[in-house]
Amino acid sequence: MARERFVRETDFETEASEPAVMSAIVITKSNRNERGPDELRNGDWWTNGYQNWDEASFKKRLRVSRDTFEFILGEIKDLIKKEPTRMKPHPTPPATQLALCLYRLAHGCTFLTVGDLFGVAESTAHIIFQDVCKAIVGCLYDRLVYLPRNLQEWSQELENFLANWEFPCVGAWDGFHVYVSTKLKNFCSYKKRYSVTNMGFIGYNKRFMWAAVGAPGSTHDSRLLRSCGIYSEIESGDVLPNRSLNLDPYGEIPFTTVGDSAFPNHSWLLKPYKEGTRITKQRYFNRRLCSARVVSEHAYGMLKGRWRILYKKTDCHLDNISLVIMTCIALHNLCIHRSDPCNPRWTLQVNELNLIRNGDAPAEDGNTAREAIANWLWDIREERNAVP
């Protein structure tokens, strides 16, 4: 009896509450807004320019030559081509997509601006930008950003560092910041601005041979390098060639690289002597090392000068900032690959100096290698000054 009474009361309450619930739904329901007419967009600026711009005007806008543009387009065209749909029977052509991406990378403007220039909606411009960046990184990054693959290529790096900057090394390490739109505490750098920290290993011709991107701005250069796999690989002898440099009469040292005072001092990574040293030989060593390390400063200047999206505060989500930086690095290397190499300014050649020796390099610490190079460079300087 009690159960039946409970069921009757429940049914009664349900029936009594239904009109009130329906009334509430009717009162709170809002009419769905009708979709307005699509904005009239015109992409004639790009269409006419693509056909009529001369080489200088084309490169001024997209920061690459027409030949380089066509090369990139040929590589990624199949990856970004869009099929017609019922809602969009005329999809954006691959050439327009690539131009839109390059223009934003080159000028750092908003998606609304590039959308108006290329005749697409702001949301469409964002999708196109992401798709093209992914295609460039997926197709070109590993082909363009790589370490020397054999002893001949490492020797070429050594020879050109000697010829251009009079220092026996095979690459330069340095970090650089890209400012981002975030307020996360660990992204606040020592410059009191929010950024991501990145690091590159730069060759004699300002090419990125390796890069690590997207670390929080508060990360120190030394800590970032130690956290990367390449650090342990170099320490275990899996990266630099198993050869030594003969700095007669000061002994032999392993192949070495250079960095600024923020890096640890190793036999394979040399840093300057302490700033303010009064020893003339050490000051001369610092000057020679800094002249070799300047390739990294030049590389970052070229990277940010060509692709201004990295120079300004990047209006990009943190999840996508690494993709943007990797795209710019790949394009930077591509532009170097497709241009004429710099002519060497110094006549000394590696073979003439008999620098490279077979066999294992002696396991010396960074101070010993640095002292040997300092003495060797100082002797060369003294011999030059002694020539009448």
Sequence and secondary structure as in RCSB ss.txt:
>XXXX:A:sequence
MARERFVRETDFETEASEPAVMSAIVITKSNRNERGPDELRNGDWWTNGYQNWDEASFKKRLRVSRDTFEFILGE
IKDLIKKEPTRMKPHPTPPATQLALCLYRLAHGCTFLTVGDLFGVAESTAHIIFQDVCKAIVGCLYDRLVYLPRN
LQEWSQELENFLANWEFPCVGAWDGFHVYVSTKLKNFCSYKKRYSVTNMGFIGYNKRFMWAAVGAPGSTHDSRLL
RSCGIYSEIESGDVLPNRSLNLDPYGEIPFTTVGDSAFPNHSWLLKPYKEGTRITKQRYFNRRLCSARVVSEHAY
GMLKGRWRILYKKTDCHLDNISLVIMTCIALHNLCIHRSDPCNPRWTLQVNELNLIRNGDAPAEDGNTAREAIAN
WLWDIREERNAVP
>XXXX:A:secstr
 HHHHHHHHHHHHHHHHHHHHHHHHHHH               HHHHHHHHH  HHHHHHHHSS HHHHHHHHHH
HHHHH     SS SS   HHHHHHHHHHHHHH   HHHHHHHHT  HHHHHHHHHHHHHHHIIIIIHHHS    S
HHHHHHHHHHHHHHHS   S EEEEEEEEBS   GGGB TTSSBEEEEEEEE TTS EEEEEEEEETT  HHHHH
HHSHHHHHHHTTSSS S EEE TTS EEE  EE  TTS   SSEE    TT   HHHHHHHHHHHHHHHHHHHHH
HHHHHH TTTTS B S HHHHHHHHHHHHHHHHHHHHTS     S    HHHHT EESS      HHHHHHHHHH
HHHHHHHHHHH  
